[in-house]
Structures are given as C-alpha cells and as structure tokens.
Amino acid sequence: MSMARSFNNWIKYRLTVSELGRMNARELSDLGINREDIRRVARKAAF
C-alpha cells in the first residue's frame, strides 16, 4: 500500500472517530452503535 493511500486512510479514520465522538448516545443508538464501537466502526470505514 502506498504511503499516500495509508495517510488518506488514517485521515478518514480520524475524521470518522471525531464525527462519531461528537454525537450523543441517542444519535449513536439511532445508527445502531454505541460509544465503545466508534473505533471499530471507523476502522471498518477507513480500511
């Protein structure tokens, strides 16, 4: 995997974690995830 692609994936991961982290429990629940799942969901989205 190229360095640029790895960097873009990392950026996507960080943005996803940040966006989900700003949501409250109700909003996360509406998406079917809980706070403990944020990093797993972000990893799946980015990689």
C-alpha positions as CSV (number, residue, x, y, z in Angstrom):
1,M,0.0,0.0,0.0
2,S,1.4,3.4,-0.9
3,M,2.3,5.9,1.7
4,A,-0.3,8.4,0.3
5,R,-3.0,5.8,0.5
6,S,-2.1,4.9,4.0
7,F,-2.2,8.6,5.0
8,N,-5.6,9.1,3.4
9,N,-7.0,6.0,5.2
10,W,-5.6,7.4,8.5
11,I,-7.3,10.8,7.8
12,K,-10.6,9.1,7.0
13,Y,-10.3,7.1,10.3
14,R,-9.6,10.2,12.4
15,L,-12.4,12.2,10.8
16,T,-14.9,9.3,11.4
17,V,-13.8,8.9,15.0
18,S,-14.1,12.7,15.5
19,E,-17.6,12.9,13.9
20,L,-19.0,9.9,15.8
21,G,-17.4,11.1,19.0
22,R,-19.3,14.4,18.8
23,M,-22.6,12.5,18.7
24,N,-24.7,11.9,21.8
25,A,-25.8,8.4,22.9
26,R,-29.2,8.9,21.3
27,E,-27.7,9.7,17.9
28,L,-25.3,6.8,18.1
29,S,-28.2,4.5,19.1
30,D,-30.1,5.6,16.0
31,L,-27.2,4.5,13.9
32,G,-27.1,1.1,15.8
33,I,-23.8,1.7,17.5
34,N,-22.6,2.6,21.0
35,R,-19.7,4.6,22.2
36,E,-17.5,1.6,22.6
37,D,-17.9,0.7,18.9
38,I,-16.7,4.0,17.5
39,R,-13.1,3.0,16.8
40,R,-14.2,-0.4,15.3
41,V,-16.7,1.4,13.0
42,A,-14.1,4.0,12.0
43,R,-11.5,1.3,11.2
44,K,-14.1,-0.6,9.1
45,A,-15.0,2.6,7.2
46,A,-11.4,3.6,6.6
47,F,-9.7,0.4,5.8
